Amino acid sequence: MADSSFDVVSKIDRQEVDNALNQTVKEVGHRFDFRGTGASISWSGQKDIEIKANSEERANAVLDVFKEKIIKRGLSLKTLDAGEPKLSGKEYRLMVALKEGIDQDNAKKISKIIRDEGPKGVKAQIQGEELRVSSKKKDDLQEVIALLKGKDLDIALQFTNYR
C-alpha cells in the first residue's frame, strides 16, 4: 500500500483580503470618527496595503478596523505584517505586507517538530515554500495535523492535498 500524504502550506486567499479591504474602505468612509481625517486604505502593489491618515492614532484605528474585517472573513492575522506609521509630508502612512509561503527557517522548525514530537514513521520533506508530510498510516497524519494546529507558530498554516 502506498504512503498517505498531505501538504503544509501558508497561502492567502486574495479575494477574501480584497473583500475585507473593501469593507474597511466602506466603514472608514461612513464612520463619524474618521470624518475629516483623510483616512484611507488601498492596495499598494501585489502584496502590500497602504493606510493613510492625518494622525498616527487614526492610521492605527484604520488598521484595527481592517484586522477586525480580516478576522470576520475567517483569515489569520498571522498573514499580516504591519509596520509603524511614518510621517510623510502632512500625513501618516502605514504599510501592511501580506506574508505568504513558508520560508526555510520555519520549514525546518516545522519538520523538526514533526520529527521530535510526531508519531514514528512520519516523514516531512521541504519542497520550496511548502512541506510534504507522508506516512503509511492516515491516523498518524491526523495526529501531525493536530500537533501543528496546537503549536503557536508565527505563520498561518493550511493543510492541503490530503490523500
C-alpha positions, -999 to +999 in steps of 0.1 A: +000+000+000+013+035-009+021+062+016-006+087+025+004+123+025-006+160+028+010+193+022+015+221+048+013+254+031+009+291+040-013+308+014-035+338+014-070+340-002-065+373-021-102+376-028-111+374+009-084+400+017-098+422-011-133+418+003-121+428+038-102+458+023-134+469+005-155+466+037-129+486+056-130+514+029-167+515+032-167+516+070-139+543+071-160+564+047-191+562+068-179+564+104-181+597+121-148+595+139-129+592+105-146+623+090-120+650+080-090+628+090-081+619+054-081+583+065-079+558+036-068+522+029-058+508-005-037+482-023-001+493-030+013+467-054+006+430-053+012+421-016+011+455+002-017+475+016-012+512+023-031+531+051-030+569+051-044+593+078-036+627+092-026+613+127-008+582+140-039+573+160-062+574+130-038+553+109-038+527+137-076+529+141-079+521+103-056+491+108-077+479+137-109+481+115-090+462+088-079+435+113-115+431+125-127+426+089-099+400+083-110+380+113-146+381+103-137+367+070-120+337+086-084+347+078-055+346+102-039+378+115-005+360+111-006+368+074-004+405+081+029+422+088+021+458+098+048+484+101+048+516+122+030+547+109+056+571+094+051+608+088+052+616+051+046+653+044+014+662+062+000+626+066+010+594+082+015+563+061+014+527+074+024+498+052+010+464+058+027+435+040+010+401+034+031+371+043+027+341+021+047+309+018+068+290+043+104+303+044+133+278+050+137+286+087+100+280+095+100+249+073+130+234+092+113+243+125+081+226+115+099+194+102+118+193+135+086+195+155+072+166+134+104+146+138+107+151+176+070+152+188+051+134+160+044+097+156+072+074+144+073+067+107+062+101+096+084+119+071+085+156+063+101+169+031+107+206+023+095+214-012+101+251-020+076+271+001+056+241+013+061+209+033+051+174+022+043+151+052+039+114+045+032+082+064+019+047+060-010+053+084-036+081+079-041+082+117-005+094+121-011+122+096-042+132+116-020+133+147+005+156+129-022+180+118-035+182+154+001+187+167+008+215+143-025+232+150-017+232+187+017+248+182+019+286+182+040+293+151+044+328+137+029+319+103-006+308+093-007+271+082-032+253+060-033+216+053-040+207+016-037+178-008-047+152+018-047+117+003 
